[in-house]
């Protein structure tokens, strides 16, 4: 994205902002709460671009002024001061253009959505189930740090306190933007607590991070569903094995099966299961679109395939290696306790750099 394109895009935002200001001052809009909210929200969304436009315009004017001063025959300290200011303005202009280039990158429309996270034990038997349970706890601790809501949809426990599968929802601003790079295979290398001989084991767990979608995003026809109800098992208090509150939904066209028994209410379990089903169907459509991405971008951020290994947790060496980054991370106990921001920031930065490279 060259400088002329950036300037033109910022000018478009400036014109749209002025147009919205005129609309918002129209009495007929002022008395229409829906239009008032729509126009106000759009104006707020583009305010950052307008601010960049105004600052860039001011810097361009100052550059013209100081270029004229330098060429006007100044000498001595005045000339040096003018040249120094000219250098400062050119650096400031470059910084503004870089900020604008980043801001103009296409925004993922799902970034502000809540997420449904699915963690499943892979190869490695009971150790894989234990690791899956630790990943679930890691994401929960991260959610607590960010004051997000946490809601378990379903959990299938293993015999030794692990989790064969756990599906949960995290609700909070920007949840998907922070966790979308977590999808894929997570490998752990360590001596399991179940290992008496002290041998190093390698196990796998898979993570799928799906944006929560509404009915308007994915249409699910009732005729395509088979809904079964049955008595809950495991957690659930007094309702366990006494009422048919658990729900199993089968999407007949795709064969996707979703179960939920976490709530005592059959209606609540059905609502949760439908939310997971919509997220999975939306994910299928997104994966079709992902195939159109360049192979280099797929390599950077991953295809999101839950069978694709994205990360290794090496406990003996206290090292976390993400396959998409050139750097390692240490202090695994802290990371596993939910301190993920440094890692997630690095992944987001790598994605942003690749988008900038593609946009050039």
URKA-V386369 format. One record per helix or strand. SS is the DSSP state (2 for helix, 1 for strand). FROM is the first residue (numbers start at 1). TO is the last residue. Records with the same first field share a line. If there is no record, write none. Layout:
SS: FROM-TO ; FROM-TO
This chain:
2: 3-24 ; 27-30 ; 33-71 ; 76-103 ; 125-145 ; 175-182 ; 222-224 ; 237-239 ; 266-290 ; 295-301 ; 332-336 ; 341-359
1: 115-121 ; 149-157 ; 163-171 ; 184-190 ; 201-211 ; 225-230 ; 246-251 ; 256-260 ; 309-314 ; 319-322 ; 328-330
